[in-house]
Amino acid sequence: MKKPLTYRDAGVDIDAAAGLVDRIREFVKPTLRPEVMSDVGGFGAAVSLAEFPLENPVLVSSTDGVGTKLRIAFQTGVHDTVGIDLVAMCANDVVVQGAEPLFFLDYFATGRLEPGVAEAVIRGIAAGCQEARCSLVGGETAELPGMYPEGEYDLAGFCVGVVDRDRMIDGSSITVGDRIVGLGSTGLHSNGYSLARKILLDGGRFGLDHVFPELGKPLGEVLLTPTRIYVRTVLNLIRDFTVKGMAHITGGGIPENLPRILPHGCRAVVDRGAWEMPALFRLLQELGPVPEEEMYRTFNCGVGLVVIVPPEEEEETLARLEALGETAWVIGTIEERAEDQSPLEWAA
């Protein structure tokens, strides 16, 4: 008589997954906003909009992942920062439209569930949610034998925010003379890692424990620096200032992301000398070597978010950003665009 088979024999440990849910409750609960109507572990999460005194509420959503930055987590065994990246990539996309992030869901998939690793990842997601002021209302932990190499996983995130329709920020009011304000990034954020890994790690060129003098700490730690979450800063700005448009600088850098918010007839003229490219980016450019244009269309190069404000609010905006702990610069202006001109040009 053959031995009876169980799901565990096929590579799926239901008990481990159930135990993980119990373990994550303690750091998920502090993220829950008053609008959340359900507890961790339900079939679906219920969130009430009745708490928001909005005349015409609009839901704004975003989904993203962490990309090949995950490979640095696999190689270092450090898993509690990529969850912050996951939240940042989604929540920043929501808030630049003027929406307040409400709730977040995650998808964690792996070949064999290692509860300690999954717990560390979700702990990072919860930390990111607290920084983004949104609730971690649920997610999916999928154990998929044969789908992923041993010790690896993938992540996806989903964020939903809310804004009154009359207060949405879509760039339509941007006009000639407006100032382009750049907010400093914390590093690569979660973009350009395929190129960065090729430059730094392929062929064993440098180890993740290597310390470049200009970076001052191990390469692995530098590369795992979490993406900055700009939610609190942006919500503060839009409360008190005339923010006409915002762009989250992700894949494609400034050249691809800033033009997405410009109305017809406007172009952005950006001065690359207005801020100093951080040491990590200079190192990548030199070691590549990477042409300058390729640098700016692959990496954020030190600017993680762009805010467009009228010229009369330029100085006060910079002062507020400094008070909020941001590093910021006026990096350009909005000018009139002729039909034959590019939507973005670099200042001479």
Secondary structure, 3 states (H helix, E strand, C coil): CCCCCCCHHHCCCHHHHHHHHHHHHHHHHHHCCCCECCCCCCCCCCECCCCCCCCCEEEEEEEEECCCHHHHHHHHCCCCCHHHHHHHHHHHHHHCCCCEEEEEEEEEEECCCCHHHHHHHHHHHHHHHHHHCCEEEEEEEEECCCCCCCCCEEEEEEEEEEEEHHHCCCCCCCCCCCEEEEEECCCCCCCCHHHHHHHHCHHHCCCCCCECCCCCCEHHHHHCCCCCCCHHHHHHHHHHCCCCEEEECCCCHHHHHHHHHCCCCEEEEECHHHCCCCHHHHHHHHHCCCCHHHHHHHCCCCEEEEEEECHHHHHHHHHHHHHCCCCEEEEEEEEECCCCCCCEEECC
